Amino acid sequence: MTTAHTPAVNPTAADDGGEAGSSTVLYLGLRRSPLEWRAELDAAAARGLGVHVASDADVSHTGLPDHRRGSFDRGSSLAEQAAQASPDQAPVAVVCWGDKYVGLTALLAERFGVRGIGTDAAAVTTDKAAQRWAMEPYGLNPPWRAGRTLDDLRAVASELVAAAGLWCSSPPTAPAAAAWR
């Protein structure tokens, strides 16, 4: 059994398998538990695909050789992250684990010319207000408002609570609380 700290012993995900010209898959944002990624990496490798992993966390526990592992700094711009995460050759697929990597995945897929949701869709799907604005013409939204300040939040809470038939109290030392009338 392969654990988070033990490289795979079978010639799948941990195998170099890096023949020139072989198709590769780039996985972004690896999570810590092998239960979440081992089978996926092994399945790709078993199909003859080269496996590359890049993350903002340490990925040495994957058992992949150094040239198949990459890292990026989530504090840098998306373009810088893309440059840091890119493998030497264009992958046939770019896959992410987790919502916070959707934008980077879309950007890299576009750069490499592989299918993906696109950066415009990624920007909408990772921004709740943008999602709501996109759905507005279809009438599919619950009551909602966007805001950036505490005053915006108070105004929205008061409006939504009143519209829902709730009452709202805001003690001076506590945030707003809502309850049924």
Salt bridges, closest charged atoms under 4 A:
ASP16 OD1 - HIS67 NE2 2.86
ASP16 OD1 - ARG68 NH2 3.87
GLU36 OE1 - ARG31 NE 3.71
ASP42 OD1 - ARG38 NH1 3.66
ASP56 OD2 - ARG74 NE 3.74
ASP56 OD2 - LYS100 NZ 3.60
ASP66 OD1 - ARG69 NH2 2.45
ASP151 OD1 - ARG154 NH1 3.71
GLU159 OE2 - ARG145 NH2 2.77
